[in-house]
Amino acid sequence: MKLNIYNRSEKKVLRLYNSLSRKKEEFIPIIDGKINLYTCGPTVYDVAHIGNFRTFLFEDFLKRVLIARGFDVYHVMNITDVDDKTIQKALAEGKSLSDITEYYTNLFMKDLSILKIIPADVYPAATEHVDGMIQMIQQLIEKNHAYLAQDGSVYFSIKSFKDYGSLTNIKMSEMQHSDRVSSDEYSLDNPQDFALWKAYKDEDGDVCWESPWGKGRPGWHMECSAMSMEYLGNHFDIHCGGVDNKFPHHENEIAQSVCAKDTPFVNYWLHSEFLLVDGGKMSKSIGNYYCVSDLIEKGMMPEEIRYILLSAHYRTKVSFTIEKQHEAKKGIQRIIELRARLNEINDNMDNDLPLEAEAFNNALDDDLDSPKALGIFFEWV
């Protein structure tokens, strides 16, 4: 039997923490019963580590709750296959950009399958959508939100958008606004005009496209705006990512998208917190990370990885240790035992759920409170 915890006669209210308003809000889709969801996918210059997969598993958890609630979810996850990091990796290894990105894209898809993450409906690659990015940049120039620099790069003027900083609570009047930045990532303390189009440089090798401004390539922030709106429309329901995406990536997405289309962009912004190792953020640059394959080789089951990464609330930092495998094994065994018990119960239970299931349901409706839901579950079993 399959226990449907959402089979209720009364209407349930799902509340999600919206990073834009910085509070929990009742979730109301733009179109009743349908949800358009965009999640920032991997930058395929290296293997995704489990810190990345904490975000991808949170998004999978969100998606499963929405589906269980009866929503029709259309999910787009991009693949960043051209940016500063991918180009640098290709040059360092003496390979073509496509050789690098195809290899790591395939590894990412394999890890998604291992962790039983529901596939997105579409995985658009940035290199296949450059024409749409160029069109959007042209719109921004025409509306005086962007300008051409002497080197042939195009920059977004952050002072042209009065709401710049709304996601990360930047008060432009209090900030020291400096010139321009061409890097994809930079500090929240130094907001600058950011690159929409990067003029070709010798270190880019053969990675370039023709544009009205000469040879070059799109900026990272432009990639997600153009691809999300191509598949989901100019205004859609939910955009997710890790907390490290909030600035500058998502802040810049909002600015360029709203200014290009003169419409609201996204209603709900959801962000997952960092995964910690030895008290610090798990990071490739630091070298303190595990990949999915590392943990599998150490004897950890995919279900145990899911359990560990979902046992803490998605908006709280969580420390990862191999020792947590034992706790995960016990928790999963209790879940298996409950499933066996439920299989022996008459299907009429769907219409007469115990109070514990109601409390479990309410915990999920309260901003996906997975630790509270697990606590209720284990009290029940």
NUVEX-264385 format. One record per residue: x, y, z of N, C-alpha, C in turn. Coordinates in steps of 0.1 Angstrom, whole numbers, always signed. Atoms other than C-alpha are relative to their C-alpha. Layout:
<atoms>
X, Y, Z, X, Y, Z, X, Y, Z
...
</atoms>
This chain:
<atoms>
+8, -12, +0, +0, +0, +0, +9, +12, +0
-7, -13, -1, +10, +36, -4, -8, +9, +8
+7, -9, -9, +1, +59, +24, +1, +14, -5
+1, -14, +5, -11, +93, +12, -2, +9, +11
+2, -8, -12, -5, +117, +40, -7, +13, -3
+7, -12, +3, -21, +145, +21, -15, -2, -4
+14, +3, +3, -55, +128, +16, -9, +6, +11
+8, -6, -10, -75, +153, +37, -11, +8, -6
+12, -8, +5, -109, +169, +33, +2, +15, +2
-2, -14, -3, -98, +202, +48, +12, +5, -9
-11, -5, +8, -75, +225, +28, +12, +2, +9
-13, -2, -7, -39, +225, +39, +7, +12, -5
-7, -12, +3, -17, +256, +39, +15, -4, +0
-14, +2, +1, +19, +252, +27, +7, +13, +2
-7, -13, -2, +42, +279, +41, +15, -3, -3
-14, +0, +3, +77, +285, +27, +7, +13, +3
-8, -12, -4, +105, +308, +38, +5, +6, -13
-4, -7, +12, +109, +334, +10, +12, +9, +3
-12, -8, -2, +144, +348, +9, -2, +15, -4
+3, -14, +5, +130, +379, -9, -7, +8, +11
+7, -8, -11, +107, +389, +20, +6, -3, +13
-7, +4, -13, +128, +372, +47, -10, -4, +10
+10, +6, -9, +98, +355, +62, -8, -11, -7
+9, +11, +6, +75, +325, +58, -12, +6, -6
+12, -5, +7, +47, +330, +34, -8, -12, -4
+9, +11, +6, +17, +309, +23, +3, -1, -14
-4, +3, +14, +26, +293, -10, -13, +0, -8
+12, +0, +9, +1, +303, -37, +6, +1, -14
-6, +0, +14, +10, +293, -73, -6, +10, -9
+6, -9, +10, +5, +316, -102, -12, -6, -7
+11, +8, +6, -16, +290, -119, -4, -11, +9
+5, +10, -10, -38, +269, -96, +4, -14, -5
-3, +14, +2, -25, +234, -94, +13, -3, -7
-12, +2, +8, +6, +240, -115, +12, +8, +6
-11, -7, -5, +41, +250, -104, +12, +0, -10
-12, -1, +8, +70, +262, -125, +12, +2, +10
-11, +0, -10, +103, +255, -106, +13, +0, -8
-13, -1, +6, +138, +266, -116, +11, -2, +11
-11, +2, -10, +169, +253, -97, +13, +1, -7
-14, -2, +5, +205, +264, -103, +7, -14, +0
-7, +13, +1, +223, +233, -115, +15, +1, +1
-14, +0, -2, +260, +224, -115, +8, +8, -10
-10, -5, +10, +289, +242, -131, +10, -11, -2
-6, +14, +2, +304, +212, -148, +15, +2, -4
-15, -1, +2, +342, +219, -144, +7, -10, +9
-5, +9, -10, +346, +193, -116, -11, -9, +5
+10, +8, -6, +328, +166, -97, -8, +8, +10
+8, -6, -11, +299, +179, -76, +2, -7, +13
-3, +6, -13, +306, +173, -39, -14, +0, +8
+12, +2, -7, +280, +164, -13, -5, +13, +7
+5, -13, -3, +278, +201, -2, -9, +5, -10
+9, -3, +11, +264, +207, -36, -13, -8, +0
+12, +9, +0, +241, +177, -33, -9, +3, +12
+10, -3, -11, +227, +190, +0, -11, +9, -6
+10, -9, +6, +211, +218, -21, -9, -8, -10
+8, +8, +10, +200, +193, -49, -10, -9, +7
+9, +8, -7, +185, +170, -23, -11, +8, +7
+10, -9, -5, +167, +199, -6, -11, +3, -11
+9, -3, +11, +152, +208, -40, -8, -13, -4
+7, +13, +3, +143, +171, -46, -11, -2, +11
+9, +1, -11, +126, +171, -11, -12, +10, -2
+10, -10, +3, +107, +203, -20, -10, -5, -11
+7, +5, +12, +96, +188, -53, -9, -11, +4
+8, +11, -4, +84, +156, -37, -12, +4, +9
+11, -5, -8, +63, +175, -11, -10, +7, -9
+9, -6, +9, +48, +196, -38, -8, -10, -9
+7, +10, +8, +39, +166, -59, -10, -8, +9
+9, +6, -10, +24, +149, -28, -12, +8, +3
+11, -9, -3, +3, +179, -23, -9, +1, -13
+8, +0, +12, -11, +173, -58, +3, +10, -11
-4, -10, +10, +7, +200, -77, +7, -7, -12
-7, +4, +12, +19, +195, -113, +12, +8, -1
-12, -8, +0, +55, +205, -111, +8, -1, -13
-9, +0, +12, +75, +215, -142, +13, +6, +5
-13, -3, -6, +112, +216, -132, +10, +1, -10
-11, -2, +9, +140, +231, -151, +13, +2, +9
-14, -2, -6, +177, +227, -139, +10, +2, -11
-10, -3, +10, +204, +244, -159, +13, -8, +2
-14, +5, -1, +238, +231, -167, +9, +11, -5
-10, -11, +3, +265, +258, -166, +12, -6, -7
-11, +6, +7, +288, +246, -193, +9, +10, -7
-10, -10, +4, +306, +279, -200, +0, +11, +10
-2, -11, -10, +319, +303, -174, +15, +1, +2
-14, -2, -3, +352, +314, -159, +7, -14, +3
-6, +12, -5, +358, +281, -142, +1, -11, -10
+0, +11, +11, +349, +257, -171, +11, +3, -10
-10, -4, +9, +372, +277, -194, +14, -2, +6
-13, +2, -7, +401, +277, -169, +3, -15, +1
-3, +15, -1, +397, +239, -164, +4, -6, -13
-4, +5, +13, +398, +232, -201, +14, +4, -4
-14, -4, +3, +429, +253, -206, +10, -7, +8
-9, +7, -9, +446, +237, -176, +3, -14, -4
-1, +14, +3, +440, +202, -189, +3, -1, -15
-3, +1, +14, +446, +211, -226, -10, -8, -8
+11, +7, +6, +412, +198, -236, -10, +11, -5
+11, -9, +4, +382, +214, -254, -10, +2, +11
+10, -3, -10, +355, +230, -234, -11, -11, +1
+10, +10, +0, +330, +204, -245, +5, -13, +6
-6, +12, -6, +353, +175, -235, -1, +0, +15
+0, -1, -14, +355, +188, -200, -15, +0, +5
+14, -2, -5, +318, +198, -196, -9, -13, -2
+7, +12, +3, +304, +166, -212, +3, -11, +11
-5, +10, -9, +325, +144, -189, -6, +3, +14
+5, -3, -13, +314, +162, -157, -15, +0, +1
+15, +0, +0, +278, +165, -168, -4, -15, +1
+3, +14, -1, +277, +127, -172, +2, -5, +14
-2, +4, -14, +292, +122, -137, -11, +5, +9
+11, -6, -8, +266, +146, -123, -13, -8, -1
+13, +8, +2, +237, +127, -139, +1, -13, +7
-2, +13, -6, +251, +94, -126, -3, +2, +15
+2, -2, -15, +252, +108, -90, -14, +4, +3
+15, -3, -3, +216, +122, -93, -7, -13, +0
+7, +13, +0, +205, +87, -102, +3, -9, +12
-4, +7, -12, +225, +71, -74, -8, +4, +13
+6, -6, -12, +209, +94, -48, -16, +0, -2
+15, +2, +2, +174, +87, -63, -7, +14, -1
+6, -13, +2, +168, +124, -71, -9, +0, -13
+9, -1, +12, +138, +129, -94, +5, +9, -11
-6, -8, +10, +151, +141, -127, -9, +12, -3
+7, -12, +5, +142, +176, -139, -7, -3, -13
+7, +2, +13, +119, +179, -169, +10, +4, -12
-10, -4, +10, +147, +196, -188, +12, +6, +6
-13, -4, -5, +184, +203, -183, +6, +9, -11
-5, -9, +10, +192, +233, -206, +15, +3, +3
-14, -4, -1, +229, +239, -213, +2, +14, -5
-1, -14, +3, +241, +274, -214, +5, +2, -15
-6, -2, +14, +261, +269, -247, -10, -2, -11
+10, +2, +10, +229, +259, -265, -11, +11, +0
+10, -10, -1, +210, +291, -255, +6, +14, -1
-7, -13, +1, +235, +319, -263, -8, +11, -8
+8, -9, +8, +212, +335, -289, -11, +7, +8
+10, -6, -9, +185, +341, -263, +6, +10, +10
-7, -9, -9, +210, +357, -240, +4, +13, -7
-3, -12, +8, +222, +381, -267, -12, +8, -2
+12, -8, +1, +186, +391, -273, -4, +7, +12
+4, -6, -12, +180, +398, -237, +10, +12, +4
-10, -11, -3, +212, +419, -234, -3, +12, -9
+4, -11, +8, +200, +439, -264, -12, +8, +6
+11, -7, -7, +168, +446, -246, +4, +9, +11
-5, -8, -11, +187, +459, -216, +7, +12, -4
-7, -12, +6, +208, +482, -237, -10, +10, -5
+11, -9, +6, +177, +496, -255, -7, +7, +11
+7, -6, -11, +161, +503, -221, +9, +7, +10
-10, -8, -8, +192, +520, -207, +4, -6, +13
-4, +7, -12, +199, +494, -181, +14, -7, -2
-13, +6, +2, +231, +482, -197, +8, +9, -10
-8, -8, +9, +260, +498, -216, +13, -8, -5
-11, +6, +6, +289, +489, -238, +13, +6, +5
-13, -6, -4, +324, +493, -224, +10, +0, -11
-10, -2, +11, +355, +502, -244, +6, -13, -5
-7, +13, +4, +368, +466, -245, -10, -9, -7
+9, +9, +7, +336, +453, -261, -9, -8, +9
+9, +7, -10, +320, +439, -229, -12, +9, +3
+12, -7, -3, +285, +448, -219, -3, -2, +15
+2, +0, -14, +277, +457, -183, -14, +5, +4
+12, -4, -6, +245, +460, -163, +2, +12, +10
-1, -12, -9, +241, +494, -145, -9, -2, +12
+8, +3, -12, +230, +485, -110, -8, +13, +5
+8, -12, -4, +220, +522, -103, -12, +2, -8
+12, -2, +9, +194, +519, -131, -12, -8, +6
+11, +9, -6, +174, +494, -110, -2, +4, +15
+2, -6, -13, +160, +511, -79, -1, -11, +11
+2, +11, -10, +153, +477, -62, +12, -9, +1
-12, +9, -1, +188, +463, -66, +4, -1, +15
-4, +3, -14, +198, +446, -34, -12, -5, +9
+12, +4, -7, +163, +436, -24, +1, -14, +6
-1, +14, -4, +172, +399, -21, +9, -1, +12
-11, +2, -10, +203, +403, +0, +0, +12, +10
+2, -11, -9, +191, +435, +18, +12, +10, +0
-10, -10, +2, +218, +457, +3, -7, +14, -1
+5, -14, +1, +211, +494, +9, +10, +8, -8
-9, -7, +9, +227, +511, -21, +4, +13, +5
-3, -13, -5, +226, +545, -4, +11, -1, +10
-10, +2, -11, +249, +531, +23, +13, -6, -5
-11, +7, +5, +273, +513, +0, +9, +9, -8
-10, -7, +9, +305, +525, -17, +0, -7, -13
+2, +6, +13, +296, +518, -53, +13, +3, -8
-12, -1, +9, +328, +511, -74, -4, -4, -14
+2, +1, +15, +332, +507, -111, -7, -13, -5
+6, +12, +6, +327, +474, -128, +8, -13, +5
-6, +13, -3, +334, +437, -122, -3, -10, -11
+2, +9, +11, +340, +411, -149, -1, -15, +6
+0, +13, -6, +344, +381, -125, -14, -4, +3
+13, +5, -3, +314, +358, -120, -4, +1, +15
+3, -1, -14, +317, +359, -82, +9, +11, +7
-7, -11, -7, +326, +388, -59, -8, +3, +13
+5, -2, -13, +319, +402, -25, -12, +8, +1
+12, -7, -3, +286, +413, -11, +3, +15, +5
-4, -13, -5, +305, +443, +4, +4, +10, -11
-5, -8, +11, +314, +456, -30, -9, -2, -13
+8, +1, +12, +284, +457, -54, +4, +9, -11
-5, -7, +12, +294, +467, -89, -8, -3, -12
+6, +3, +13, +281, +469, -124, +6, -13, -5
-5, +13, +3, +284, +433, -136, -2, -3, -15
-2, +3, +14, +292, +417, -169, -12, -8, -5
+10, +8, +7, +263, +406, -191, +6, -7, -12
-7, +6, +12, +286, +399, -221, +15, +3, +2
-15, -2, -2, +324, +394, -218, +7, -1, -13
-7, -1, +13, +345, +405, -247, +11, -11, +0
-9, +11, +2, +368, +378, -261, +14, +5, +5
-14, -2, -4, +403, +375, -245, +8, -12, -5
-8, +11, +5, +432, +353, -257, -1, -12, +9
+0, +12, -10, +429, +331, -225, -13, -7, -2
+12, +7, +3, +394, +322, -237, +1, -11, -10
-2, +10, +10, +409, +300, -264, -10, +1, -11
+9, +0, +10, +383, +290, -289, -15, +2, +5
+14, -1, -6, +353, +297, -266, -5, +14, -2
+6, -13, +3, +334, +326, -281, -11, -1, -10
+12, -1, +9, +303, +336, -300, +0, +14, -6
+2, -13, +7, +296, +364, -325, -12, +7, +7
+11, -8, -6, +274, +392, -311, +1, +14, -7
+0, -14, +6, +265, +428, -321, +11, +8, +6
-11, -8, -6, +294, +439, -298, +13, -7, -3
-12, +7, +3, +320, +416, -313, +0, -14, +7
-2, +14, -6, +333, +381, -302, +0, +1, +15
+0, +1, -15, +327, +371, -266, -8, -12, +5
+9, +10, -6, +306, +350, -243, -9, +6, +11
+9, -5, -10, +277, +355, -219, +6, +0, +14
-3, +1, -14, +282, +363, -182, -9, -11, +7
+7, +11, -7, +271, +336, -157, -14, +4, +4
+13, -4, -5, +242, +356, -143, -10, +0, -11
+9, -1, +11, +227, +362, -177, -5, -14, -5
+4, +13, +5, +227, +325, -185, -12, -5, +7
+12, +5, -7, +202, +316, -158, -12, +8, -3
+12, -8, +3, +179, +345, -165, -6, -4, -14
+5, +3, +13, +176, +337, -202, -6, -14, -1
+5, +14, +1, +172, +299, -198, -12, -2, +8
+12, +2, -8, +147, +301, -170, -12, +6, -6
+11, -6, +6, +125, +325, -188, -4, -7, -14
+4, +7, +13, +127, +306, -221, -9, -12, +3
+7, +13, -2, +113, +274, -205, -12, +3, +10
+11, -2, -10, +91, +289, -177, -8, +13, -1
+6, -13, +1, +81, +323, -189, +7, +11, +8
-7, -12, -7, +90, +358, -177, -3, +0, +15
+4, -1, -14, +73, +353, -144, -4, -14, +5
+3, +13, -5, +73, +320, -125, +0, -2, +15
+4, +2, -14, +67, +304, -91, +12, +0, +9
-10, +2, -10, +99, +292, -74, +14, -1, -7
-14, +1, +5, +137, +296, -79, +8, -4, +13
-7, +6, -11, +160, +276, -57, +15, +0, -3
-14, +1, +1, +197, +274, -50, +6, +0, +14
-7, -1, -13, +224, +274, -23, +0, +14, +5
+0, -14, -6, +227, +303, +1, +12, +8, -7
-11, -7, +7, +260, +311, -17, -4, +6, -14
+5, -5, +13, +240, +318, -49, -7, +14, +2
+8, -12, -2, +221, +347, -33, +7, +13, -5
-7, -11, +5, +248, +372, -40, +14, -5, -5
+7, -10, +9, +258, +381, -66, -10, -7, -9
+7, +6, +11, +241, +355, -88, -15, +3, +0
+14, -2, +1, +205, +356, -78, -4, +15, +1
+3, -14, -1, +206, +393, -69, +1, +6, -14
-1, -5, +13, +218, +400, -104, -10, -6, -10
+11, +6, +8, +193, +376, -120, -12, +8, +1
+12, -8, -2, +165, +396, -105, +1, +13, -7
-2, -13, +6, +179, +429, -116, -2, +0, -15
+0, +0, +14, +185, +420, -152, -13, -6, -6
+12, +6, +5, +153, +399, -156, -12, +10, +1
+11, -10, -2, +129, +425, -142, +2, +12, -10
-2, -12, +9, +145, +453, -162, -1, -4, -15
+1, +4, +14, +146, +433, -195, -15, -2, -4
+14, +4, +3, +109, +422, -193, -10, +9, +6
+9, -9, -6, +93, +449, -172, -12, -8, +7
+10, +8, -7, +75, +422, -152, +7, -6, +13
-6, +7, -11, +80, +405, -118, +7, -13, -6
-8, +11, +5, +105, +376, -122, -4, -13, +7
+2, +12, -8, +101, +350, -94, -8, +4, +13
+8, -3, -13, +75, +349, -65, +7, -5, +12
-6, +6, -12, +94, +326, -41, +15, -4, -3
-14, +3, +1, +132, +324, -36, +3, -9, +12
-4, +9, -11, +144, +294, -15, +14, -3, -1
-15, +3, +0, +180, +288, -4, +3, -9, +11
-4, +9, -10, +196, +260, +14, +14, +4, +6
-12, -4, -7, +224, +265, +39, +12, -9, -3
-12, +8, +3, +260, +252, +38, +1, -13, +7
-4, +13, -7, +272, +217, +46, +14, +3, +6
-13, -2, -7, +301, +219, +71, +8, -12, +2
-10, +10, -3, +332, +198, +75, +11, +6, +9
-10, -5, -9, +355, +203, +104, -3, +15, +4
+4, -13, -4, +336, +234, +113, +0, +11, -11
+0, -10, +11, +340, +251, +79, -8, -5, -11
+7, +3, +12, +321, +252, +47, +7, -10, -9
-5, +10, +9, +326, +222, +24, +3, +7, -13
-3, -8, +12, +344, +236, -6, +12, -6, -8
-11, +5, +9, +365, +225, -36, +13, +8, +2
-12, -9, -1, +388, +255, -32, +8, -3, +12
-7, +3, -13, +397, +244, +4, +5, -14, -1
-4, +14, +1, +398, +207, -5, -6, -9, +11
+6, +8, -11, +377, +195, +24, -14, -5, -3
+13, +4, +5, +350, +178, +5, +0, -15, -3
+3, +14, +4, +335, +143, -2, -9, +1, -13
+9, +2, +11, +320, +133, -35, -9, -12, +3
+9, +11, -2, +291, +108, -37, +8, -13, -2
-7, +12, +2, +315, +82, -51, +10, -3, +11
-9, +2, -12, +339, +87, -21, -8, -7, +11
+8, +5, -11, +311, +79, +3, -5, -15, -3
+4, +13, +4, +299, +49, -17, +11, -10, +2
-12, +8, -2, +334, +35, -17, +3, -3, +15
-2, +2, -14, +335, +39, +21, -11, -9, +6
+11, +9, -5, +304, +16, +23, -13, +7, +4
+12, -7, -3, +278, +43, +27, -11, -3, -11
+11, +2, +9, +244, +35, +11, -6, +14, -5
+6, -13, +5, +227, +62, -11, -11, +5, +10
+11, -4, -10, +197, +61, +14, +6, +7, +12
-6, -6, -12, +221, +69, +42, +5, +14, -3
-4, -13, +3, +235, +99, +24, -12, +10, +0
+12, -8, +0, +200, +112, +17, -5, +3, +15
+4, -1, -14, +191, +106, +54, +8, +11, +7
-9, -10, -7, +221, +126, +67, -3, +14, -5
+1, -13, +5, +216, +155, +44, -14, +6, +1
+13, -5, -1, +179, +158, +49, -5, +0, +15
+4, +1, -14, +178, +152, +87, +1, +13, +7
+0, -14, -5, +186, +189, +94, -9, +9, -9
+8, -9, +8, +163, +217, +83, +9, +7, -11
-8, -4, +11, +174, +230, +49, +6, +14, +2
-6, -14, -3, +180, +266, +63, +9, +1, +12
-10, +0, -11, +204, +255, +90, +12, -7, -5
-12, +7, +3, +240, +246, +86, +1, -13, +7
-1, +13, -6, +248, +210, +92, +14, -6, -2
-14, +6, +0, +281, +192, +100, -1, -14, -5
-1, +14, +5, +289, +161, +80, +12, -7, +6
-10, +9, -4, +308, +133, +95, -3, -15, -4
+2, +14, +3, +313, +97, +85, -7, -8, +11
+6, +7, -12, +302, +87, +120, -15, +1, +0
+14, -1, +1, +267, +98, +112, -7, -11, -7
+5, +12, +7, +263, +67, +91, -8, -9, +9
+7, +9, -9, +254, +46, +121, -14, +5, +4
+13, -6, -3, +226, +70, +131, -9, -2, -12
+8, +1, +12, +214, +70, +95, -5, -15, -2
+4, +14, +1, +213, +31, +94, -11, -3, +9
+10, +3, -9, +192, +30, +125, -13, +6, -4
+12, -7, +4, +167, +56, +112, -6, -7, -12
+5, +6, +13, +164, +39, +78, -7, -13, +4
+5, +13, -4, +158, +5, +95, -14, +2, +6
+13, -3, -5, +129, +20, +114, -10, +3, -10
+9, -3, +11, +114, +34, +83, -4, -13, -8
+3, +13, +7, +117, +0, +66, -10, -8, +7
+9, +8, -8, +100, -17, +95, -14, +6, +0
+14, -6, +1, +71, +8, +94, -6, -3, -14
+5, +3, +13, +67, +3, +57, -6, -15, +0
+4, +14, +0, +64, -35, +63, -13, -1, +8
+13, +0, -8, +37, -28, +90, -11, +6, -8
+10, -6, +7, +18, -5, +68, -6, -9, -12
+4, +9, +11, +17, -31, +40, -10, -10, +5
+9, +10, -6, -2, -53, +64, -14, +6, +4
+12, -7, -4, -28, -26, +71, -10, +2, -11
+10, -2, +11, -61, -23, +52, +2, +14, -6
-1, -13, +7, -61, +5, +26, -9, +10, +5
+9, -10, -6, -89, +21, +45, +7, +10, +9
-8, -9, -8, -62, +37, +66, +2, +14, -7
-1, -12, +7, -59, +63, +39, -10, +10, +4
+11, -9, -3, -92, +78, +50, -1, +2, +15
+1, -2, -15, -85, +76, +88, +14, +0, +5
-14, -1, -4, -50, +87, +94, +2, +4, +15
-2, -3, -15, -37, +88, +130, +5, +14, +2
-4, -14, -3, -29, +121, +147, +15, +2, -3
-14, -1, +3, +8, +114, +143, +3, +4, -14
-2, -3, +14, +5, +114, +106, -5, +14, -4
+4, -14, +1, -14, +147, +108, +11, +10, +4
-11, -8, -5, +14, +162, +128, +12, +0, -9
-10, +2, +9, +39, +148, +104, -2, +9, -12
+4, -8, +11, +20, +165, +76, +2, +14, +2
+0, -14, -4, +18, +198, +94, +15, +5, +0
-14, -3, +0, +56, +197, +99, +5, +3, -14
-4, -2, +14, +62, +194, +62, -6, +13, -6
+6, -12, +5, +38, +222, +55, +6, +12, +7
-7, -11, -7, +58, +244, +79, +14, +2, -5
-14, -3, +6, +87, +253, +55, +8, -13, +0
-7, +13, +2, +96, +216, +50, +8, -3, +12
-8, +3, -12, +106, +210, +86, +3, -15, +1
-3, +14, +1, +122, +177, +80, +5, -6, +14
-3, +5, -13, +138, +173, +115, -12, -2, +9
+12, +1, -8, +105, +179, +132, -9, -12, -5
+8, +11, +6, +87, +155, +108, +6, -13, +4
-6, +13, -4, +113, +128, +115, -2, -3, +15
+3, +2, -14, +109, +133, +152, -13, -5, +3
+14, +5, -2, +72, +129, +150, -1, -15, -5
+0, +13, +6, +77, +99, +128, +5, -11, +9
-6, +10, -9, +100, +81, +152, -7, -1, +13
+9, +2, -12, +77, +88, +182, -11, -9, -4
+11, +8, +4, +50, +72, +162, +3, -15, -1
-4, +14, +2, +69, +40, +153, +7, -6, +12
</atoms>
